[in-house]
């Protein structure tokens, strides 16, 4: 199964961190039927330093796609 998590603003980063942790936990216990999470950043209100803080502090992995919409 594939899911797409779309982030762009601060509240979405916080929600995405919870979803990503849940996907990782599921994949650890269900190795045969893992979930592939695709992380997409819209680039809304983009600021490299602010993004970096969210990714590091919330433990989010690097985005699969960055739309650069901001």
PQR file of N, CA, C, O and H, with PARSE charges and radii, in Angstrom:
ATOM      1  N   UNK A   1       0.840  -1.161   0.000 -0.4000 1.5000
ATOM      2  CA  UNK A   1       0.000   0.000   0.000 -0.0000 2.0000
ATOM      3  C   UNK A   1       0.894   1.236   0.000  0.5500 1.7000
ATOM      4  O   UNK A   1       1.967   1.243   0.604 -0.5500 1.4000
ATOM      5  N   UNK A   2       0.439   2.273  -0.682 -0.4000 1.5000
ATOM      6  CA  UNK A   2       1.152   3.545  -0.708 -0.0000 2.0000
ATOM      7  C   UNK A   2       0.256   4.621  -0.119  0.5500 1.7000
ATOM      8  O   UNK A   2      -0.952   4.638  -0.357 -0.5500 1.4000
ATOM      9  H   UNK A   2      -0.432   2.267  -1.173  0.4000 1.0000
ATOM     10  N   UNK A   3       0.860   5.520   0.654 -0.4000 1.5000
ATOM     11  CA  UNK A   3       0.139   6.700   1.111 -0.0000 2.0000
ATOM     12  C   UNK A   3       0.998   7.917   0.790  0.5500 1.7000
ATOM     13  O   UNK A   3       2.227   7.840   0.761 -0.5500 1.4000
ATOM     14  H   UNK A   3       1.841   5.507   0.847  0.4000 1.0000
ATOM     15  N   UNK A   4       0.335   9.029   0.554 -0.4000 1.5000
ATOM     16  CA  UNK A   4       1.036  10.277   0.281 -0.0000 2.0000
ATOM     17  C   UNK A   4       0.739  11.237   1.424  0.5500 1.7000
ATOM     18  O   UNK A   4      -0.419  11.493   1.752 -0.5500 1.4000
ATOM     19  H   UNK A   4      -0.663   9.092   0.578  0.4000 1.0000
ATOM     20  N   UNK A   5       1.797  11.760   2.023 -0.4000 1.5000
ATOM     21  CA  UNK A   5       1.666  12.763   3.070 -0.0000 2.0000
ATOM     22  C   UNK A   5       2.135  14.084   2.483  0.5500 1.7000
ATOM     23  O   UNK A   5       3.264  14.201   2.006 -0.5500 1.4000
ATOM     24  H   UNK A   5       2.738  11.551   1.757  0.4000 1.0000
ATOM     25  N   UNK A   6       1.249  15.083   2.524 -0.4000 1.5000
ATOM     26  CA  UNK A   6       1.565  16.385   1.948 -0.0000 2.0000
ATOM     27  C   UNK A   6       1.737  17.393   3.078  0.5500 1.7000
ATOM     28  O   UNK A   6       0.869  17.540   3.939 -0.5500 1.4000
ATOM     29  H   UNK A   6       0.332  14.988   2.911  0.4000 1.0000
ATOM     30  N   UNK A   7       2.884  18.088   3.058 -0.4000 1.5000
ATOM     31  CA  UNK A   7       3.165  19.084   4.087 -0.0000 2.0000
ATOM     32  C   UNK A   7       3.475  20.421   3.438  0.5500 1.7000
ATOM     33  O   UNK A   7       3.961  20.484   2.309 -0.5500 1.4000
ATOM     34  H   UNK A   7       3.590  17.968   2.359  0.4000 1.0000
ATOM     35  N   UNK A   8       3.183  21.494   4.174 -0.4000 1.5000
ATOM     36  CA  UNK A   8       3.479  22.820   3.661 -0.0000 2.0000
ATOM     37  C   UNK A   8       3.546  23.853   4.767  0.5500 1.7000
ATOM     38  O   UNK A   8       4.370  24.765   4.715 -0.5500 1.4000
ATOM     39  H   UNK A   8       2.788  21.443   5.091  0.4000 1.0000
ATOM     40  N   UNK A   9       2.692  23.720   5.762 -0.4000 1.5000
ATOM     41  CA  UNK A   9       2.643  24.660   6.875 -0.0000 2.0000
ATOM     42  C   UNK A   9       2.933  23.917   8.181  0.5500 1.7000
ATOM     43  O   UNK A   9       2.859  22.690   8.245 -0.5500 1.4000
ATOM     44  H   UNK A   9       2.022  22.978   5.804  0.4000 1.0000
ATOM     45  N   UNK A  10       3.260  24.681   9.205 -0.4000 1.5000
ATOM     46  CA  UNK A  10       3.680  24.115  10.490 -0.0000 2.0000
ATOM     47  C   UNK A  10       2.752  23.017  11.035  0.5500 1.7000
ATOM     48  O   UNK A  10       3.255  21.962  11.421 -0.5500 1.4000
ATOM     49  H   UNK A  10       3.321  25.677   9.153  0.4000 1.0000
ATOM     50  N   UNK A  11       1.430  23.210  11.088 -0.4000 1.5000
ATOM     51  CA  UNK A  11       0.576  22.144  11.628 -0.0000 2.0000
ATOM     52  C   UNK A  11       0.688  20.828  10.845  0.5500 1.7000
ATOM     53  O   UNK A  11       0.557  19.743  11.414 -0.5500 1.4000
ATOM     54  H   UNK A  11       1.021  24.067  10.774  0.4000 1.0000
ATOM     55  N   UNK A  12       0.930  20.940   9.548 -0.4000 1.5000
ATOM     56  CA  UNK A  12       1.055  19.730   8.730 -0.0000 2.0000
ATOM     57  C   UNK A  12       2.341  18.974   9.037  0.5500 1.7000
ATOM     58  O   UNK A  12       2.369  17.746   8.954 -0.5500 1.4000
ATOM     59  H   UNK A  12       1.037  21.821   9.087  0.4000 1.0000
ATOM     60  N   UNK A  13       3.409  19.693   9.390 -0.4000 1.5000
ATOM     61  CA  UNK A  13       4.654  19.029   9.787 -0.0000 2.0000
ATOM     62  C   UNK A  13       4.412  18.186  11.034  0.5500 1.7000
ATOM     63  O   UNK A  13       4.875  17.049  11.123 -0.5500 1.4000
ATOM     64  H   UNK A  13       3.386  20.690   9.457  0.4000 1.0000
ATOM     65  N   UNK A  14       3.683  18.750  11.994 -0.4000 1.5000
ATOM     66  CA  UNK A  14       3.417  18.047  13.247 -0.0000 2.0000
ATOM     67  C   UNK A  14       2.571  16.803  12.983  0.5500 1.7000
ATOM     68  O   UNK A  14       2.865  15.732  13.514 -0.5500 1.4000
ATOM     69  H   UNK A  14       3.307  19.673  11.921  0.4000 1.0000
ATOM     70  N   UNK A  15       1.537  16.933  12.176 -0.4000 1.5000
ATOM     71  CA  UNK A  15       0.702  15.775  11.828 -0.0000 2.0000
ATOM     72  C   UNK A  15       1.502  14.732  11.053  0.5500 1.7000
ATOM     73  O   UNK A  15       1.371  13.533  11.298 -0.5500 1.4000
ATOM     74  H   UNK A  15       1.299  17.802  11.744  0.4000 1.0000
ATOM     75  N   UNK A  16       2.325  15.192  10.123 -0.4000 1.5000
ATOM     76  CA  UNK A  16       3.110  14.275   9.294 -0.0000 2.0000
ATOM     77  C   UNK A  16       4.074  13.452  10.130  0.5500 1.7000
ATOM     78  O   UNK A  16       4.302  12.277   9.841 -0.5500 1.4000
ATOM     79  H   UNK A  16       2.432  16.167   9.925  0.4000 1.0000
ATOM     80  N   UNK A  17       4.642  14.056  11.163 -0.4000 1.5000
ATOM     81  CA  UNK A  17       5.566  13.322  12.026 -0.0000 2.0000
ATOM     82  C   UNK A  17       4.853  12.156  12.699  0.5500 1.7000
ATOM     83  O   UNK A  17       5.416  11.067  12.808 -0.5500 1.4000
ATOM     84  H   UNK A  17       4.457  15.010  11.398  0.4000 1.0000
ATOM     85  N   UNK A  18       3.625  12.371  13.150 -0.4000 1.5000
ATOM     86  CA  UNK A  18       2.850  11.295  13.779 -0.0000 2.0000
ATOM     87  C   UNK A  18       2.520  10.192  12.783  0.5500 1.7000
ATOM     88  O   UNK A  18       2.630   9.007  13.098 -0.5500 1.4000
ATOM     89  H   UNK A  18       3.168  13.256  13.062  0.4000 1.0000
ATOM     90  N   UNK A  19       2.120  10.585  11.591 -0.4000 1.5000
ATOM     91  CA  UNK A  19       1.794   9.597  10.555 -0.0000 2.0000
ATOM     92  C   UNK A  19       3.034   8.787  10.188  0.5500 1.7000
ATOM     93  O   UNK A  19       2.962   7.564  10.071 -0.5500 1.4000
ATOM     94  H   UNK A  19       2.031  11.548  11.335  0.4000 1.0000
ATOM     95  N   UNK A  20       4.158   9.455  10.007 -0.4000 1.5000
ATOM     96  CA  UNK A  20       5.395   8.759   9.627 -0.0000 2.0000
ATOM     97  C   UNK A  20       5.822   7.758  10.691  0.5500 1.7000
ATOM     98  O   UNK A  20       6.242   6.646  10.371 -0.5500 1.4000
ATOM     99  H   UNK A  20       4.216  10.449  10.103  0.4000 1.0000
ATOM    100  N   UNK A  21       5.714   8.154  11.961 -0.4000 1.5000
ATOM    101  CA  UNK A  21       6.057   7.219  13.045 -0.0000 2.0000
ATOM    102  C   UNK A  21       5.122   6.009  13.042  0.5500 1.7000
ATOM    103  O   UNK A  21       5.566   4.879  13.248 -0.5500 1.4000
ATOM    104  H   UNK A  21       5.373   9.058  12.221  0.4000 1.0000
ATOM    105  N   UNK A  22       3.834   6.244  12.809 -0.4000 1.5000
ATOM    106  CA  UNK A  22       2.876   5.136  12.771 -0.0000 2.0000
ATOM    107  C   UNK A  22       3.183   4.191  11.611  0.5500 1.7000
ATOM    108  O   UNK A  22       3.093   2.973  11.766 -0.5500 1.4000
ATOM    109  H   UNK A  22       3.473   7.161  12.641  0.4000 1.0000
ATOM    110  N   UNK A  23       3.540   4.736  10.460 -0.4000 1.5000
ATOM    111  CA  UNK A  23       3.900   3.909   9.300 -0.0000 2.0000
ATOM    112  C   UNK A  23       5.142   3.088   9.609  0.5500 1.7000
ATOM    113  O   UNK A  23       5.185   1.895   9.306 -0.5500 1.4000
ATOM    114  H   UNK A  23       3.613   5.725  10.334  0.4000 1.0000
ATOM    115  N   UNK A  24       6.148   3.706  10.206 -0.4000 1.5000
ATOM    116  CA  UNK A  24       7.377   2.989  10.557 -0.0000 2.0000
ATOM    117  C   UNK A  24       7.093   1.872  11.556  0.5500 1.7000
ATOM    118  O   UNK A  24       7.614   0.765  11.419 -0.5500 1.4000
ATOM    119  H   UNK A  24       6.113   4.674  10.453  0.4000 1.0000
ATOM    120  N   UNK A  25       6.270   2.160  12.559 -0.4000 1.5000
ATOM    121  CA  UNK A  25       5.912   1.135  13.551 -0.0000 2.0000
ATOM    122  C   UNK A  25       5.176  -0.026  12.890  0.5500 1.7000
ATOM    123  O   UNK A  25       5.463  -1.190  13.169 -0.5500 1.4000
ATOM    124  H   UNK A  25       5.847   3.060  12.671  0.4000 1.0000
ATOM    125  N   UNK A  26       4.227   0.294  12.015 -0.4000 1.5000
ATOM    126  CA  UNK A  26       3.486  -0.748  11.308 -0.0000 2.0000
ATOM    127  C   UNK A  26       4.435  -1.605  10.481  0.5500 1.7000
ATOM    128  O   UNK A  26       4.346  -2.833  10.501 -0.5500 1.4000
ATOM    129  H   UNK A  26       3.994   1.239  11.789  0.4000 1.0000
ATOM    130  N   UNK A  27       5.340  -0.963   9.757 -0.4000 1.5000
ATOM    131  CA  UNK A  27       6.264  -1.701   8.889 -0.0000 2.0000
ATOM    132  C   UNK A  27       7.199  -2.603   9.679  0.5500 1.7000
ATOM    133  O   UNK A  27       7.609  -3.650   9.178 -0.5500 1.4000
ATOM    134  H   UNK A  27       5.413   0.034   9.741  0.4000 1.0000
ATOM    135  N   UNK A  28       7.546  -2.221  10.900 -0.4000 1.5000
ATOM    136  CA  UNK A  28       8.404  -3.077  11.733 -0.0000 2.0000
ATOM    137  C   UNK A  28       7.701  -4.377  12.115  0.5500 1.7000
ATOM    138  O   UNK A  28       8.344  -5.419  12.240 -0.5500 1.4000
ATOM    139  H   UNK A  28       7.213  -1.370  11.307  0.4000 1.0000
ATOM    140  N   UNK A  29       6.391  -4.317  12.300 -0.4000 1.5000
ATOM    141  CA  UNK A  29       5.659  -5.502  12.754 -0.0000 2.0000
ATOM    142  C   UNK A  29       4.938  -6.251  11.640  0.5500 1.7000
ATOM    143  O   UNK A  29       4.469  -7.369  11.853 -0.5500 1.4000
ATOM    144  H   UNK A  29       5.868  -3.471  12.198  0.4000 1.0000
ATOM    145  N   UNK A  30       4.845  -5.659  10.475 -0.4000 1.5000
ATOM    146  CA  UNK A  30       4.157  -6.282   9.337 -0.0000 2.0000
ATOM    147  C   UNK A  30       5.065  -6.255   8.114  0.5500 1.7000
ATOM    148  O   UNK A  30       4.761  -5.602   7.116 -0.5500 1.4000
ATOM    149  H   UNK A  30       5.226  -4.751  10.303  0.4000 1.0000
ATOM    150  N   UNK A  31       6.157  -6.955   8.199 -0.4000 1.5000
ATOM    151  CA  UNK A  31       7.173  -6.871   7.144 -0.0000 2.0000
ATOM    152  C   UNK A  31       6.680  -7.349   5.777  0.5500 1.7000
ATOM    153  O   UNK A  31       7.183  -6.895   4.749 -0.5500 1.4000
ATOM    154  H   UNK A  31       6.405  -7.485   9.010  0.4000 1.0000
ATOM    155  N   UNK A  32       5.719  -8.245   5.752 -0.4000 1.5000
ATOM    156  CA  UNK A  32       5.242  -8.760   4.462 -0.0000 2.0000
ATOM    157  C   UNK A  32       4.349  -7.758   3.732  0.5500 1.7000
ATOM    158  O   UNK A  32       4.329  -7.713   2.502 -0.5500 1.4000
ATOM    159  H   UNK A  32       5.311  -8.614   6.587  0.4000 1.0000
ATOM    160  N   UNK A  33       3.613  -6.958   4.500 -0.4000 1.5000
ATOM    161  CA  UNK A  33       2.674  -6.010   3.897 -0.0000 2.0000
ATOM    162  C   UNK A  33       2.997  -4.590   4.343  0.5500 1.7000
ATOM    163  O   UNK A  33       2.173  -3.939   4.985 -0.5500 1.4000
ATOM    164  H   UNK A  33       3.629  -6.995   5.499  0.4000 1.0000
ATOM    165  N   UNK A  34       4.153  -4.122   4.018 -0.4000 1.5000
ATOM    166  CA  UNK A  34       4.567  -2.790   4.441 -0.0000 2.0000
ATOM    167  C   UNK A  34       3.830  -1.682   3.707  0.5500 1.7000
ATOM    168  O   UNK A  34       3.257  -1.884   2.637 -0.5500 1.4000
ATOM    169  H   UNK A  34       4.823  -4.652   3.496  0.4000 1.0000
ATOM    170  N   UNK A  35       3.865  -0.516   4.312 -0.4000 1.5000
ATOM    171  CA  UNK A  35       3.270   0.680   3.725 -0.0000 2.0000
ATOM    172  C   UNK A  35       4.399   1.566   3.216  0.5500 1.7000
ATOM    173  O   UNK A  35       5.375   1.806   3.927 -0.5500 1.4000
ATOM    174  H   UNK A  35       4.330  -0.351   5.182  0.4000 1.0000
ATOM    175  N   UNK A  36       4.267   2.042   2.008 -0.4000 1.5000
ATOM    176  CA  UNK A  36       5.237   2.982   1.459 -0.0000 2.0000
ATOM    177  C   UNK A  36       4.661   4.384   1.601  0.5500 1.7000
ATOM    178  O   UNK A  36       3.617   4.696   1.029 -0.5500 1.4000
ATOM    179  H   UNK A  36       3.474   1.847   1.431  0.4000 1.0000
ATOM    180  N   UNK A  37       5.349   5.227   2.368 -0.4000 1.5000
ATOM    181  CA  UNK A  37       4.908   6.608   2.525 -0.0000 2.0000
ATOM    182  C   UNK A  37       5.690   7.498   1.564  0.5500 1.7000
ATOM    183  O   UNK A  37       6.919   7.444   1.505 -0.5500 1.4000
ATOM    184  H   UNK A  37       6.197   4.974   2.833  0.4000 1.0000
ATOM    185  N   UNK A  38       4.966   8.307   0.823 -0.4000 1.5000
ATOM    186  CA  UNK A  38       5.575   9.272  -0.086 -0.0000 2.0000
ATOM    187  C   UNK A  38       5.357  10.648   0.538  0.5500 1.7000
ATOM    188  O   UNK A  38       4.221  11.073   0.748 -0.5500 1.4000
ATOM    189  H   UNK A  38       3.968   8.351   0.871  0.4000 1.0000
ATOM    190  N   UNK A  39       6.454  11.336   0.830 -0.4000 1.5000
ATOM    191  CA  UNK A  39       6.390  12.629   1.508 -0.0000 2.0000
ATOM    192  C   UNK A  39       6.578  13.753   0.489  0.5500 1.7000
ATOM    193  O   UNK A  39       7.605  13.836  -0.184 -0.5500 1.4000
ATOM    194  H   UNK A  39       7.377  10.991   0.659  0.4000 1.0000
ATOM    195  N   UNK A  40       5.557  14.621   0.390 -0.4000 1.5000
ATOM    196  CA  UNK A  40       5.567  15.719  -0.577 -0.0000 2.0000
ATOM    197  C   UNK A  40       5.506  17.048   0.178  0.5500 1.7000
ATOM    198  O   UNK A  40       4.626  17.256   1.013 -0.5500 1.4000
ATOM    199  H   UNK A  40       4.723  14.553   0.937  0.4000 1.0000
ATOM    200  N   UNK A  41       6.443  17.941  -0.121 -0.4000 1.5000
ATOM    201  CA  UNK A  41       6.477  19.278   0.479 -0.0000 2.0000
ATOM    202  C   UNK A  41       6.003  20.269  -0.577  0.5500 1.7000
ATOM    203  O   UNK A  41       6.557  20.328  -1.675 -0.5500 1.4000
ATOM    204  H   UNK A  41       7.158  17.773  -0.799  0.4000 1.0000
ATOM    205  N   UNK A  42       4.973  21.049  -0.240 -0.4000 1.5000
ATOM    206  CA  UNK A  42       4.433  22.008  -1.205 -0.0000 2.0000
ATOM    207  C   UNK A  42       5.352  23.200  -1.413  0.5500 1.7000
ATOM    208  O   UNK A  42       5.322  23.833  -2.468 -0.5500 1.4000
ATOM    209  H   UNK A  42       4.524  21.001   0.651  0.4000 1.0000
ATOM    210  N   UNK A  43       6.170  23.511  -0.410 -0.4000 1.5000
ATOM    211  CA  UNK A  43       7.024  24.690  -0.485 -0.0000 2.0000
ATOM    212  C   UNK A  43       6.309  25.953  -0.037  0.5500 1.7000
ATOM    213  O   UNK A  43       6.849  27.053  -0.154 -0.5500 1.4000
ATOM    214  H   UNK A  43       6.194  22.997   0.448  0.4000 1.0000
ATOM    215  N   UNK A  44       5.096  25.797   0.475 -0.4000 1.5000
ATOM    216  CA  UNK A  44       4.314  26.931   0.969 -0.0000 2.0000
ATOM    217  C   UNK A  44       5.075  27.617   2.101  0.5500 1.7000
ATOM    218  O   UNK A  44       5.548  26.952   3.023 -0.5500 1.4000
ATOM    219  H   UNK A  44       4.657  24.904   0.571  0.4000 1.0000
ATOM    220  N   UNK A  45       5.195  28.923   2.038 -0.4000 1.5000
ATOM    221  CA  UNK A  45       5.906  29.704   3.066 -0.0000 2.0000
ATOM    222  C   UNK A  45       7.295  29.136   3.294  0.5500 1.7000
ATOM    223  O   UNK A  45       7.737  29.038   4.439 -0.5500 1.4000
ATOM    224  H   UNK A  45       4.812  29.463   1.289  0.4000 1.0000
ATOM    225  N   UNK A  46       7.982  28.765   2.246 -0.4000 1.5000
ATOM    226  CA  UNK A  46       9.244  28.037   2.372 -0.0000 2.0000
ATOM    227  C   UNK A  46      10.353  28.894   2.965  0.5500 1.7000
ATOM    228  O   UNK A  46      10.613  30.009   2.511 -0.5500 1.4000
ATOM    229  H   UNK A  46       7.623  28.845   1.316  0.4000 1.0000
ATOM    230  N   UNK A  47      10.987  28.359   3.971 -0.4000 1.5000
ATOM    231  CA  UNK A  47      12.184  28.947   4.576 -0.0000 2.0000
ATOM    232  C   UNK A  47      13.075  27.782   4.974  0.5500 1.7000
ATOM    233  O   UNK A  47      12.685  26.956   5.799 -0.5500 1.4000
ATOM    234  H   UNK A  47      10.776  27.454   4.340  0.4000 1.0000
ATOM    235  N   UNK A  48      14.260  27.708   4.400 -0.4000 1.5000
ATOM    236  CA  UNK A  48      15.147  26.564   4.612 -0.0000 2.0000
ATOM    237  C   UNK A  48      15.398  26.304   6.089  0.5500 1.7000
ATOM    238  O   UNK A  48      15.304  25.163   6.541 -0.5500 1.4000
ATOM    239  H   UNK A  48      14.577  28.379   3.729  0.4000 1.0000
ATOM    240  N   UNK A  49      15.719  27.355   6.849 -0.4000 1.5000
ATOM    241  CA  UNK A  49      16.046  27.165   8.266 -0.0000 2.0000
ATOM    242  C   UNK A  49      14.840  26.685   9.062  0.5500 1.7000
ATOM    243  O   UNK A  49      14.975  25.832   9.940 -0.5500 1.4000
ATOM    244  H   UNK A  49      15.796  28.282   6.481  0.4000 1.0000
ATOM    245  N   UNK A  50      13.663  27.225   8.764 -0.4000 1.5000
ATOM    246  CA  UNK A  50      12.467  26.785   9.470 -0.0000 2.0000
ATOM    247  C   UNK A  50      12.162  25.326   9.126  0.5500 1.7000
ATOM    248  O   UNK A  50      11.850  24.531  10.012 -0.5500 1.4000
ATOM    249  H   UNK A  50      13.553  27.918   8.051  0.4000 1.0000
ATOM    250  N   UNK A  51      12.251  24.982   7.864 -0.4000 1.5000
ATOM    251  CA  UNK A  51      12.029  23.593   7.459 -0.0000 2.0000
ATOM    252  C   UNK A  51      13.014  22.660   8.139  0.5500 1.7000
ATOM    253  O   UNK A  51      12.637  21.603   8.644 -0.5500 1.4000
ATOM    254  H   UNK A  51      12.505  25.628   7.144  0.4000 1.0000
ATOM    255  N   UNK A  52      14.269  23.056   8.148 -0.4000 1.5000
ATOM    256  CA  UNK A  52      15.317  22.222   8.740 -0.0000 2.0000
ATOM    257  C   UNK A  52      15.001  21.919  10.202  0.5500 1.7000
ATOM    258  O   UNK A  52      15.170  20.788  10.656 -0.5500 1.4000
ATOM    259  H   UNK A  52      14.575  23.914   7.738  0.4000 1.0000
ATOM    260  N   UNK A  53      14.544  22.929  10.934 -0.4000 1.5000
ATOM    261  CA  UNK A  53      14.189  22.739  12.341 -0.0000 2.0000
ATOM    262  C   UNK A  53      13.073  21.705  12.469  0.5500 1.7000
ATOM    263  O   UNK A  53      13.159  20.804  13.303 -0.5500 1.4000
ATOM    264  H   UNK A  53      14.406  23.848  10.565  0.4000 1.0000
ATOM    265  N   UNK A  54      12.029  21.826  11.653 -0.4000 1.5000
ATOM    266  CA  UNK A  54      10.917  20.880  11.733 -0.0000 2.0000
ATOM    267  C   UNK A  54      11.368  19.460  11.404  0.5500 1.7000
ATOM    268  O   UNK A  54      11.015  18.516  12.111 -0.5500 1.4000
ATOM    269  H   UNK A  54      11.959  22.558  10.975  0.4000 1.0000
ATOM    270  N   UNK A  55      12.131  19.308  10.354 -0.4000 1.5000
ATOM    271  CA  UNK A  55      12.577  17.974   9.961 -0.0000 2.0000
ATOM    272  C   UNK A  55      13.444  17.346  11.045  0.5500 1.7000
ATOM    273  O   UNK A  55      13.285  16.168  11.363 -0.5500 1.4000
ATOM    274  H   UNK A  55      12.417  20.075   9.780  0.4000 1.0000
ATOM    275  N   UNK A  56      14.356  18.122  11.610 -0.4000 1.5000
ATOM    276  CA  UNK A  56      15.255  17.581  12.629 -0.0000 2.0000
ATOM    277  C   UNK A  56      14.529  17.293  13.937  0.5500 1.7000
ATOM    278  O   UNK A  56      14.656  16.198  14.486 -0.5500 1.4000
ATOM    279  H   UNK A  56      14.485  19.080  11.352  0.4000 1.0000
ATOM    280  N   UNK A  57      13.771  18.263  14.441 -0.4000 1.5000
ATOM    281  CA  UNK A  57      13.134  18.101  15.748 -0.0000 2.0000
ATOM    282  C   UNK A  57      11.993  17.095  15.734  0.5500 1.7000
ATOM    283  O   UNK A  57      11.734  16.442  16.745 -0.5500 1.4000
ATOM    284  H   UNK A  57      13.668  19.152  13.995  0.4000 1.0000
ATOM    285  N   UNK A  58      11.316  16.962  14.618 -0.4000 1.5000
ATOM    286  CA  UNK A  58      10.191  16.029  14.539 -0.0000 2.0000
ATOM    287  C   UNK A  58      10.601  14.671  13.977  0.5500 1.7000
ATOM    288  O   UNK A  58       9.785  13.751  13.920 -0.5500 1.4000
ATOM    289  H   UNK A  58      11.527  17.492  13.796  0.4000 1.0000
ATOM    290  N   UNK A  59      11.844  14.543  13.568 -0.4000 1.5000
ATOM    291  CA  UNK A  59      12.331  13.263  13.065 -0.0000 2.0000
ATOM    292  C   UNK A  59      11.783  12.883  11.705  0.5500 1.7000
ATOM    293  O   UNK A  59      11.671  11.699  11.385 -0.5500 1.4000
ATOM    294  H   UNK A  59      12.507  15.290  13.615  0.4000 1.0000
ATOM    295  N   UNK A  60      11.442  13.879  10.904 -0.4000 1.5000
ATOM    296  CA  UNK A  60      10.944  13.589   9.554 -0.0000 2.0000
ATOM    297  C   UNK A  60      12.109  13.308   8.614  0.5500 1.7000
ATOM    298  O   UNK A  60      13.164  13.937   8.699 -0.5500 1.4000
ATOM    299  H   UNK A  60      11.534  14.840  11.164  0.4000 1.0000
ATOM    300  N   UNK A  61      11.898  12.366   7.730 -0.4000 1.5000
ATOM    301  CA  UNK A  61      12.932  12.062   6.737 -0.0000 2.0000
ATOM    302  C   UNK A  61      12.853  13.083   5.608  0.5500 1.7000
ATOM    303  O   UNK A  61      11.923  13.886   5.538 -0.5500 1.4000
ATOM    304  H   UNK A  61      11.041  11.855   7.660  0.4000 1.0000
ATOM    305  N   UNK A  62      13.831  13.034   4.742 -0.4000 1.5000
ATOM    306  CA  UNK A  62      13.870  13.939   3.593 -0.0000 2.0000
ATOM    307  C   UNK A  62      12.658  13.703   2.686  0.5500 1.7000
ATOM    308  O   UNK A  62      12.225  12.565   2.506 -0.5500 1.4000
ATOM    309  H   UNK A  62      14.587  12.381   4.799  0.4000 1.0000
ATOM    310  N   UNK A  63      12.119  14.775   2.120 -0.4000 1.5000
ATOM    311  CA  UNK A  63      10.947  14.669   1.241 -0.0000 2.0000
ATOM    312  C   UNK A  63      11.292  13.932  -0.046  0.5500 1.7000
ATOM    313  O   UNK A  63      12.411  14.012  -0.553 -0.5500 1.4000
ATOM    314  H   UNK A  63      12.471  15.699   2.265  0.4000 1.0000
ATOM    315  N   UNK A  64      10.309  13.220  -0.554 -0.4000 1.5000
ATOM    316  CA  UNK A  64      10.460  12.560  -1.851 -0.0000 2.0000
ATOM    317  C   UNK A  64      10.298  13.567  -2.987  0.5500 1.7000
ATOM    318  O   UNK A  64      10.931  13.449  -4.036 -0.5500 1.4000
ATOM    319  H   UNK A  64       9.400  13.154  -0.143  0.4000 1.0000
ATOM    320  N   UNK A  65       9.438  14.559  -2.756 -0.4000 1.5000
ATOM    321  CA  UNK A  65       9.170  15.571  -3.784 -0.0000 2.0000
ATOM    322  C   UNK A  65       9.007  16.932  -3.119  0.5500 1.7000
ATOM    323  O   UNK A  65       8.396  17.044  -2.056 -0.5500 1.4000
ATOM    324  H   UNK A  65       8.924  14.655  -1.903  0.4000 1.0000
ATOM    325  N   UNK A  66       9.555  17.959  -3.749 -0.4000 1.5000
ATOM    326  CA  UNK A  66       9.384  19.343  -3.286 -0.0000 2.0000
ATOM    327  C   UNK A  66       8.788  20.124  -4.447  0.5500 1.7000
ATOM    328  O   UNK A  66       9.418  20.266  -5.495 -0.5500 1.4000
ATOM    329  H   UNK A  66      10.052  17.868  -4.613  0.4000 1.0000
ATOM    330  N   UNK A  67       7.576  20.631  -4.260 -0.4000 1.5000
ATOM    331  CA  UNK A  67       6.862  21.278  -5.357 -0.0000 2.0000
ATOM    332  C   UNK A  67       7.295  22.722  -5.607  0.5500 1.7000
ATOM    333  O   UNK A  67       7.053  23.254  -6.690 -0.5500 1.4000
ATOM    334  H   UNK A  67       7.065  20.516  -3.408  0.4000 1.0000
ATOM    335  N   UNK A  68       7.923  23.358  -4.635 -0.4000 1.5000
ATOM    336  CA  UNK A  68       8.391  24.731  -4.816 -0.0000 2.0000
ATOM    337  C   UNK A  68       7.279  25.720  -5.109  0.5500 1.7000
ATOM    338  O   UNK A  68       7.473  26.659  -5.881 -0.5500 1.4000
ATOM    339  H   UNK A  68       8.120  22.926  -3.755  0.4000 1.0000
ATOM    340  N   UNK A  69       6.113  25.524  -4.503 -0.4000 1.5000
ATOM    341  CA  UNK A  69       4.956  26.363  -4.799 -0.0000 2.0000
ATOM    342  C   UNK A  69       4.971  27.701  -4.060  0.5500 1.7000
ATOM    343  O   UNK A  69       4.143  28.567  -4.343 -0.5500 1.4000
ATOM    344  H   UNK A  69       5.955  24.762  -3.875  0.4000 1.0000
ATOM    345  N   UNK A  70       5.897  27.884  -3.121 -0.4000 1.5000
ATOM    346  CA  UNK A  70       5.908  29.119  -2.319 -0.0000 2.0000
ATOM    347  C   UNK A  70       6.809  30.181  -2.847  0.5500 1.7000
ATOM    348  O   UNK A  70       6.903  31.259  -2.261 -0.5500 1.4000
ATOM    349  H   UNK A  70       6.570  27.180  -2.892  0.4000 1.0000
TER
END
